[in-house]
Amino acid sequence: MTFRVVITKRAREDLRRYFLLAAEHAPGTAAKWLDRFETALGSFAIHPERFPLAPENNLVEDMIRQSFFGQRVGRFRVLFTLRDEDVIVLHIRRGTMNKATAEDLDLP
């Protein structure tokens, strides 16, 4: 089964903010980074249940899963849920940040 990947407004804003930061520090590679990140998000369409539950799973009723993008200090966590045939990307945060709050995971 193939899922449709839906990126919430919050997650789009997160990704845009991180892209702008990357563009400040490495303007030559920021667009390539964004393309790779968006490709990674698109890969959730196939078997999204393969990703583990996030530590934030107990904060909301829906099951919250996580995926990582990047390496070491530049690593990001993508928090998402499955609903029917949709993968809903809720929030993108730096891997070094504390756990997300229920407000960060505001479901549409």
BELMOVEN-V473731 format. One record per run of one state. SS is the DSSP state (a for helix, b for strand, c for the rest). FROM is the first residue (numbers start at 1). TO is the last residue. If there is no record, write none. Layout:
BEGIN
SS_FROM_TO / SS_FROM_TO
END
This chain:
BEGIN
c_1_1 / b_2_2 / c_3_3 / b_4_7 / c_8_8 / a_9_25 / c_26_29 / a_30_45 / b_46_46 / c_47_47 / a_48_50 / c_51_52 / b_53_53 / c_54_54 / a_55_59 / c_60_64 / b_65_69 / c_70_71 / a_72_74 / c_75_75 / b_76_83 / c_84_85 / b_86_94 / c_95_102 / a_103_105 / c_106_108
END
